[in-house]
């Protein structure tokens, strides 16, 4: 852990991304407790108040929405639902897709064929389009959005982990464990699955950004999270009617989405190098400025 933190400190870009994501996480955890009341407080005198003014207090530094609510407070509070939905969807798809991929890669035969055809069927539909269709049929609540986003991301984990297991199962340490009498469950759980963890983490980090964007798109279309719950995507949707007169209503939530997605992509690239012993030397040779 100490060596990893040292390498992270040397890469200023990855460090900045990690610090920003920690800030988003802190907002998600503590935001509703600290600013929950301020995010719901309406003041019609402040309707569409412009940003960068401290006349009404620091909470209105990013302006106010159509009901006079602080945009800064609502962005901080909305981080909870945005992060929670993305985390649950990614965790479900990672556990389910990773497990199915392990089984497909090790079992082979008809089991692999059935699993891969299932993954092909899911991949034949654009994930966002499939989510739109399902959410039009069912109630677009938090649980439904999480389940739909998790299901649409399953093929990524299944296909990637299955391909990696096909290579790992032929390595000498797996063959040695098999000769010594290890059964399929022990081989998968003790010898194969741990080797796939860095790949799973890298995919999950990238997928977190995609799921966040997908949830924002669904909320923007009006079939994602519904009020009184609030996410960054819903805030962008609520501000689209005021783009000509009050651009800040949609701009700042959209900026939060963009910066979080960018940070996730930068950090995932760094983590991929840090978790791969054959590529880690690149981080050791990187200068302290973060350039590589």
C-alpha positions in Angstrom: 0.0 0.0 0.0 2.8 2.4 0.9 4.5 1.8 -2.5 1.2 2.3 -4.3 0.7 5.7 -2.5 4.2 6.7 -3.4 3.7 6.0 -7.0 0.4 7.9 -6.9 2.0 10.9 -5.3 4.6 11.0 -8.1 1.9 11.2 -10.8 0.3 14.6 -10.3 -2.5 14.0 -12.8 -3.6 10.7 -11.2 -3.3 12.2 -7.7 -5.5 15.2 -8.7 -8.1 12.7 -10.1 -8.0 10.6 -6.9 -8.4 13.7 -4.7 -11.4 14.9 -6.7 -13.0 11.5 -6.5 -12.5 11.6 -2.7 -14.2 15.0 -2.7 -17.1 13.5 -4.6 -17.3 10.6 -2.2 -17.2 13.0 0.8 -20.1 14.9 -0.7 -22.0 11.7 -1.2 -21.5 10.6 2.4 -21.8 13.9 4.3 -23.6 16.2 1.8 -27.2 15.3 2.7 -26.4 15.7 6.4 -24.7 19.0 6.1 -26.6 20.7 3.2 -29.8 18.6 3.0 -32.0 21.3 4.4 -30.3 24.1 2.3 -30.8 22.0 -0.9 -34.6 22.0 -0.4 -35.0 25.5 0.9 -37.0 27.6 -1.7 -36.7 31.3 -2.0 -38.7 32.7 -4.9 -36.9 36.0 -4.7 -33.7 34.2 -5.7 -35.3 32.5 -8.8 -32.5 31.8 -11.4 -30.1 34.0 -9.4 -26.8 34.3 -11.4 -23.6 32.6 -10.2 -20.4 34.1 -8.7 -22.2 36.4 -6.3 -21.8 36.2 -2.6 -24.4 38.8 -1.8 -26.8 36.1 -0.5 -24.1 33.9 1.1 -21.6 31.4 -0.1 -24.3 28.8 -0.8 -25.4 30.8 -3.8 -21.9 31.1 -5.4 -23.1 28.9 -8.2 -26.5 30.6 -8.5 -30.0 29.4 -7.8 -32.5 27.3 -9.7 -36.0 28.1 -10.9 -37.4 27.7 -7.3 -34.6 29.7 -5.7 -32.7 26.7 -4.3 -29.0 26.8 -4.0 -27.4 25.0 -7.0 -24.2 24.3 -5.0 -26.2 22.6 -2.2 -28.2 20.6 -4.6 -25.1 19.4 -6.5 -23.5 18.3 -3.2 -26.7 16.5 -2.1 -27.3 15.0 -5.6 -23.8 13.3 -5.4 -25.3 10.8 -3.0 -27.9 9.4 -5.4 -25.6 9.7 -8.4 -22.7 7.8 -6.7 -25.1 5.3 -5.0 -26.8 4.3 -8.2 -23.5 3.9 -10.1 -21.9 2.0 -7.3 -24.7 -0.5 -6.9 -25.1 -1.1 -10.6 -21.3 -1.6 -11.1 -21.1 -3.8 -8.0 -23.9 -6.0 -9.2 -22.6 -6.4 -12.7 -19.1 -7.0 -11.5 -20.0 -9.8 -9.1 -22.5 -11.4 -11.4 -20.6 -10.9 -14.6 -17.3 -11.8 -13.1 -18.7 -15.1 -11.6 -20.4 -16.1 -14.8 -17.2 -15.3 -16.8 -15.2 -17.5 -14.5 -17.6 -20.4 -14.9 -17.7 -19.9 -18.7 -13.9 -19.8 -19.0 -13.2 -22.8 -16.8 -16.2 -25.1 -17.7 -16.0 -24.9 -21.5 -18.4 -27.1 -23.5 -22.1 -26.5 -23.6 -22.0 -24.4 -20.4 -19.7 -21.9 -22.1 -21.8 -21.9 -25.3 -25.0 -21.1 -23.4 -23.4 -18.3 -21.4 -21.7 -16.7 -24.4 -24.9 -16.8 -26.5 -26.7 -15.1 -23.6 -24.0 -12.4 -23.5 -24.2 -12.1 -27.3 -28.0 -11.5 -27.0 -27.5 -8.8 -24.5 -24.8 -7.1 -26.6 -27.0 -7.2 -29.7 -29.1 -4.5 -28.1 -27.6 -1.0 -27.5 -27.4 -0.8 -23.7 -28.9 2.6 -23.4 -31.8 1.7 -25.8 -32.5 -1.5 -23.8 -32.6 0.6 -20.6 -35.0 3.1 -22.1 -37.4 0.3 -23.3 -37.4 -1.4 -19.9 -37.8 1.8 -17.9 -40.7 2.8 -20.1 -42.5 -0.5 -19.2 -41.6 -0.5 -15.5 -41.6 2.1 -12.8 -38.5 4.2 -13.1 -37.4 4.1 -9.5 -33.9 3.8 -8.0 -34.1 -0.1 -7.8 -35.3 -0.4 -11.4 -32.6 1.9 -12.7 -29.9 0.0 -10.8 -31.1 -3.4 -12.0 -31.4 -2.3 -15.6 -28.0 -0.6 -15.7 -26.4 -3.7 -14.1 -28.0 -6.1 -16.6 -26.9 -4.1 -19.6 -23.3 -4.1 -18.4 -23.0 -7.8 -17.8 -21.6 -8.8 -21.2 -18.5 -6.6 -20.7 -17.5 -8.5 -17.6 -18.5 -12.0 -18.9 -16.6 -11.7 -22.1 -13.5 -10.1 -20.6 -13.1 -12.4 -17.6 -13.9 -15.5 -19.8 -11.1 -14.6 -22.2 -8.7 -14.1 -19.3 -9.6 -17.3 -17.6 -9.0 -19.2 -20.9 -5.4 -18.1 -20.7 -4.9 -18.4 -16.9 -6.2 -22.0 -16.7 -3.3 -23.1 -18.9 -0.6 -21.6 -16.7 1.7 -23.9 -14.8 0.6 -23.0 -11.3 -3.0 -23.9 -12.2 -2.0 -27.2 -13.8 0.2 -28.0 -10.8 -2.8 -27.4 -8.4 -4.9 -29.6 -10.6 -2.4 -32.4 -10.5 -2.2 -32.1 -6.7 -5.9 -32.9 -6.6 -7.5 -29.4 -6.3 -11.2 -29.5 -7.4 -12.9 -26.9 -9.8 -14.2 -24.8 -6.9 -10.8 -24.5 -5.3 -9.0 -23.9 -8.6 -11.4 -21.1 -9.5 -11.6 -19.6 -6.0 -8.0 -19.9 -4.8 -5.9 -19.8 -8.0 -7.8 -18.3 -10.9 -10.2 -15.6 -9.5 -7.5 -13.6 -7.6 -5.5 -13.2 -10.8 -8.5 -11.6 -12.5 -9.1 -9.0 -9.7 -6.8 -6.3 -11.3 -8.7 -6.6 -14.6 -12.1 -6.5 -12.8 -11.1 -3.4 -10.9 -9.9 -1.6 -14.1 -13.1 -2.5 -15.9 -15.3 -1.5 -12.9 -13.6 1.9 -12.7 -14.2 2.6 -16.4 -17.7 1.2 -16.2 -18.5 3.4 -13.2 -18.0 6.4 -15.5 -20.2 4.9 -18.2 -23.0 4.0 -15.8 -22.9 7.5 -14.4 -23.3 8.9 -17.9 -26.1 6.4 -18.7 -28.0 7.3 -15.5 -27.6 11.0 -16.4 -28.9 10.3 -19.9 -31.9 8.4 -18.6 -32.7 11.2 -16.1 -32.3 13.7 -18.8 -34.9 11.8 -20.9 -37.3 11.8 -18.0 -37.3 8.1 -17.4 -34.6 7.8 -14.8 -34.6 9.1 -11.2 -37.8 11.1 -10.4 -38.3 13.9 -7.9 -38.0 14.3 -4.9 -34.8 12.3 -5.5 -32.2 14.3 -7.3 -29.2 13.3 -9.3 -26.8 15.4 -11.5 -28.5 14.1 -14.6 -31.9 15.2 -13.3 -30.6 18.6 -12.5 -29.3 18.9 -16.1 -32.8 17.9 -17.3 -34.5 20.4 -15.1 -32.2 23.2 -16.4 -32.5 22.5 -20.1 -35.5 24.7 -20.5 -33.5 27.7 -19.1 -30.4 27.3 -21.3 -31.0 30.7 -23.0 -31.7 32.6 -19.9 -30.1 30.7 -17.0 -27.4 28.5 -18.4 -25.9 27.8 -15.0 -28.8 25.6 -14.0 -27.6 22.9 -16.4 -23.9 23.8 -16.8 -22.7 23.2 -13.2 -24.3 19.7 -12.8 -23.0 18.8 -16.2 -19.6 20.0 -15.2 -19.7 17.8 -12.1 -20.5 14.8 -14.3 -17.7 15.6 -16.8 -15.1 16.1 -14.1 -16.1 12.9 -12.3 -16.0 10.9 -15.5 -12.7 12.4 -16.5 -11.2 11.6 -13.1 -12.4 8.0 -13.2 -10.9 7.5 -16.6 -7.5 9.0 -15.6 -7.4 7.0 -12.4 -8.4 3.8 -14.1 -5.5 4.2 -16.6 -3.1 4.7 -13.7 -4.5 1.7 -11.8 -4.1 -0.5 -14.8 -0.4 0.3 -14.9 0.0 0.0 -11.1 -1.7 -3.4 -10.9 0.3 -4.9 -13.8 3.8 -6.0 -12.7 5.0 -5.9 -16.3 4.0 -2.3 -16.8 4.6 -0.9 -13.3 8.1 0.2 -14.3 6.6 3.0 -16.3 5.3 4.6 -13.1 8.7 4.2 -11.5 10.3 6.0 -14.4 7.7 8.8 -14.6 9.0 12.2 -13.5 7.5 13.9 -10.5 5.6 16.3 -12.7 3.3 13.4 -13.7 4.2 13.3 -17.3 4.8 9.9 -18.9 
